[in-house]
Amino acid sequence: MTSVITEVPKAQGSAAPRATILRLMLGLALALTMAQLAGILPAWLHRLPQAAIPPTALFLDRVFDFVQNDLGLIYVTRFIAEGPLEFLLDTSANLLEGKRRWPNLGPIPWSATAGVAAVVGYALGGWRLAALGAGTCVWTALIGQWKMAMQTMSVLVVAAPLAFVLGLCLGIAAWKYRWFERVLKPFLSVLQTLPFFTYLLPAVIFFKVGPTAGAVATIIFAIPPMILMTTLGLKKVSHEVVEAGKMSGCTRWQMLRHVYIPAARTEILVGVNQVIMLCLAMVVLTAFIGMPGLGAKLLAMMGSFKLGRSFEIGVTIVLLAVTLDRMSKAWVVKQPQHFEKGTPWWVRHRIPLLGLAVFVGFVLLAQLFPILGSIGRKQHFSQGKEIDVVIKSFLALDGIRGVTEWLRWFLNVKVLIPFRNGMLAIPTPAFILMVVAFCYWLGGRRPAIFGAVFFSIVALSGWWDRSIITLYAVISAVALATLIGIPLGILAARSEVWSRRVLLACDTAQTFPSFIYLIPAIMLFGVNDVAVVFSVLIFATVPLTRYTVEGLRTVPPEMTEAAEMSGSTRRQKLLSVQLPLALPTMAVGFNQAIMFAFFMVIIAAFIGTQDLGQELQRTLAGTELGKNFVLGLNVSLMALTFDMAITAWAEGRKRALGLE
């Protein structure tokens, strides 16, 4: 029986030297490891001696201190924090939550916000989106979380527009000046892989603790995708559109405003969607630096193991995330509406007028019916205590407890601890050689060189063991997620109906702020390594499933038909045709899973780990900027190593298959 084979031919001349180099690197790594196990390896080859580790953190502390105090940067940042930024945050907090500052107009009644959300949702996506927007507001108010939600939103409505404006301007500059783009790209790569704790400490030191520091950290965290999407959109503007603008006599400013930006509208709005979602995720995480709101309440409830209340707050955060995501995505696909000349003003602006009428109507009704303005503690319908009892009763069932306790024992004793100890037993140079060999095998020479440099920097940082523990959690979670996500994606891709359902579930799950994934992990496994790996596993399974489905759906039908005509079985068709062609797309899922895992494992430090995340969390209690940056850079360099290797492999595979 024959089958269609999609193996990429390899040049024999280059394959032999590569195989030889790989054998040499792996052989040397194995020899060093065996020598260590035999007890004959010198101590300085197992781990770098403390005397050989440069005092990078102390040097960076002095640099930051010089910039902060001697150059006077702290006076500039404090002026911004106590001036325009604090004014914007006070205004938004006053309007949304009723913080008694100028202009003393708030709080806006929850019913008015719900009404406006319904109008905006209807304008963007019809009745379903209107129901989602209004329903989210009603849920939040009825369970007594409106004020906390508005504390979170008061920072979001300031941070997201500022991140959009700054990202748009930097994106335009990167598109206009190629040298600026080349300078900016490495910084964006590092910023997108730095753990969120690295953003928090500088924000606390240079800006005031609380909403101002939270807003600054959120803005910086959300800017990179806006820059990248703006640059991408402007580069994709067709030559014909540009020529038409020039022939009509547009000035340089008019070309930008009326030609380039409108033509790049879709990419720019995708950037806006990403900015909003990253801002919401970061605003929740700024609870670690005293930012009030839903994140702080969720952190407190999870810390005291109040699972019912944690569940309610988690649902609220998820609803907010899904609502903002759906509305911003609907804005992306919605085309601007044009009217004929002479159309009445009220017809052209009927949606804003309707929103204003609904807003004013509910504000007036709230004066007559106070429950439409705010819902107090005695009036809300929170069932946190009851849910807590139900969850704990469910987890106490013999069957459930038996399964979770066995899983916790098996994964800890038989899988995770041996794997962690095995990775820690490998000598530092041997481990670096293994990473370099992996990068060379997967992506070629360039990723291998960067892998060697990046992991050598990690070794010289003085935090090698903590970095390896972080990497162990990432590899464990991604490996387990692969065993779940890939088969699930393959099964879903067999049916168009199930493909749509699974992709919708993945899209929804990707909008969840990362904090949410800790709740089921703590519920099932308590506070231990299994809970950490489980929370990362859930987070990493989503992109693996999504891109497996996407990859299999994009396989050209003629290739599948050719395999069927040649008599291939379903298994042969999958292994020999569909998966090889889908692998470049699936590689994006692997890449995202690894990036998500590095991000999530740092957040899981809240559970109580022994990795870089725990050390990063400790830096928030002091002013060790140098240590904070070194720890964050270690996470970033490890993530970038795998990112570059997988990206290089995917690009090479696409070229070989003729998919570019």
C-alpha positions, 0 to 999 in steps of 0.5 A, a space after each residue: 500500500 502506498 502513501 503520500 510522503 511529505 518528508 523534506 529532503 536534506 542535503 547529504 553534504 551538510 547532514 553528516 557534519 551536523 550529525 558529527 557535531 551533535 554527537 560530539 556535543 552530546 557525548 561531551 555532555 554525557 561524559 561530564 555528567 557521568 564524571 559528576 555521578 562518579 564523583 570525579 568531576 572537579 567542583 568548579 566544573 559542576 557549578 561555577 564557584 562563587 568567586 567566579 560569578 561577577 557582581 552584576 546585581 551590585 553593579 546594576 544597583 549602582 547604575 540604577 542609583 546613579 540614574 535615579 538620584 544623581 541624574 535626577 530621574 526620580 524627580 521627573 518620574 515623581 512629578 509625572 506620578 504626582 502630577 498628570 498621571 495621578 490627576 488622570 487616575 483620580 478622575 477615572 477613580 472618582 467617576 467609576 468608584 466614587 473616590 472623593 477627588 476633583 471633579 467629585 462627579 462619581 460614582 456613575 450608577 452601575 445601571 448606567 454603565 450596564 446600559 451603555 455597555 449594552 448599547 456599545 455591544 449592540 453597535 459592535 456585534 448585535 444583541 448577543 454582544 449587548 447581552 454579554 456587556 450588560 450581563 457582565 455589569 449586572 453580575 458584577 453588581 449583584 454579587 457585590 463586586 462593583 466597587 472592586 471592579 471599578 477600582 480595576 477599571 479606573 486604572 485600565 481606562 487610563 493605562 490602555 489609551 496611554 499604551 495605545 498612543 505610545 505604542 502607535 507613535 513608536 510603531 510609526 517611528 519604527 516603520 518610518 526609520 529602519 534603524 530605529 526598528 533594528 534598535 527597538 526589536 531586541 528591546 521588544 523581544 526582551 520586554 515580551 519575555 520578561 516576567 511581570 515581577 520585573 515590571 513591578 519593582 521599578 514602577 514602585 521605586 520610580 513612581 508612587 505605590 498603588 494605582 500610579 505604579 500599577 498604571 506605569 507597569 501596565 502601560 510598559 507591559 502592554 506597549 510591545 504588541 501595539 508597536 509590532 502590530 502598527 509596524 506590521 500594518 503600515 508595512 502591508 499598505 499596498 503600493 497602489 493605495 500609496 500612489 493614489 494618495 500621492 497623486 491626489 496631492 497629499 502632504 506627508 502628514 495627510 498621507 499618514 493620517 488619511 492613507 497609511 493609518 486607515 489602510 492599516 486599520 485592521 492590524 492597528 485594531 488587533 493591536 488595540 485588542 492585545 493592549 486591552 487584554 494585556 492591560 487587564 491581565 497586568 492590572 490584576 497582577 499589580 495586586 502584588 504591589 498594593 493595587 486595589 481591586 479585583 486582583 487584590 481581593 482575589 489574592 487575599 481570598 486565595 491566600 486564606 483558601 476561601 475557594 468560594 469567594 475566589 471562584 466568584 471573583 474569578 468568574 467576574 474577572 473572566 466575564 470582564 476579560 471575555 466582554 472586553 475581548 469580544 467587543 474589541 475583536 468586533 471592532 476589528 471586523 466592523 467596517 466604518 459606516 458611511 452616509 450620503 451627503 445631506 443625511 441628518 446629523 441625528 441619523 449619522 450619530 444615532 448610536 452615540 445619542 442612544 448611548 447618551 440617552 440610556 446613560 442619562 435615563 439610568 442616572 435619573 432613575 438611580 436618584 429615584 431607586 437607589 438600588 440602581 445606583 449601588 448595591 450594598 452588602 446586605 442587598 447583594 446576592 453573593 454565595 461565596 460561603 455556600 460555594 465554599 462549602 460545596 467545593 470543599 464538600 466535593 473535594 472531600 468525597 472519597 473518590 475525588 480525594 483518592 484520585 487527587 491524593 494519588 495523582 499528587 503522590 505519583 507526580 511528585 514522587 515518581 515524576 517531578 522530583 526525580 526529574 528536577 533532581 536529575 536536571 540539577 545533577 547535570 553539571 553546568 557546562 554539560 547542561 549548556 552543551 545539551 541546550 546548544 545541541 538542541 538548538 543546533 539540531 532544531 534551528 541551526 547555527 544561529 539559534 545554537 550560538 545565541 543559546 550558548 551565549 544566553 545560558 552562559 549569561 544565566 550561569 554567570 548570574 549566580 542563580 543557576 539552580 533556581 533557573 534550572 528549577 524554573 526550567 524544570 517546571 516549564 518542561 514538565 508542564 509543556 510535556 504534559 500539555 503536549 500529551 493532552 493538547 495535541 491529541 485533543 486538537 487532532 480529534 477536534 480537527 476531524 469534524 468542522 463542528 468540533 473544530 469551531 467549538 474547540 477553537 471558540 473554547 480556546 479563544 475564550 480560555 486565552 482571554 482569561 487573566 493568568 491568575 485564574 488558572 491558579 484557582 483549580 490547581 489550588 482546589 485540587 492539589 493544595 499548595 505544592 509542585 503539582 499545583 504549580 505544574 497543573 496550573 501551568 499545564 492548563 495555561 499551556 494546553 490552550 495554544 497547543 490545542 488551538 494551533 493543532 486544529 488550525 494547522 490540520 485545517 489549513 492542510 491543502 485538500 488536494 494533498 489529503 485527496 491524493 493520500 486517499 486516492 493512493 489508498 492510505 488509511 486514516 492513520 497513514 494520512 495523518 502521520 504521513 501527510 497532515 501532521 508534516 504539513 501542519 507542523 509549521 503552524 503547530 510550532 507556533 503553538 509550541 512556541 506560545 506554550 513555552 512562552 505562556 509556561 515561563 510567564 505562568 510559572 513565575 505567577 505560580 510563585 504565589 503558591 510557594 515554589 523554589 524557583 526564580 519567581 519566588 526570588 522575584 517576589 521577594 525583591 518586591 519587599 525591598 529596593 534590590 533593582 539589580 537583583 530584580 533585573 538579573 532574575 527577570 533577565 534569566 527568565 527572558 534569556 531562557 525563553 528567548 533561547 527556545 523561541 529563536 530555535 522553534 521560530 528558526 525551525 518553523 521558518 525553515 520547514 515552511 521554506 522547504 515545503 514551499 509554504 512561503 
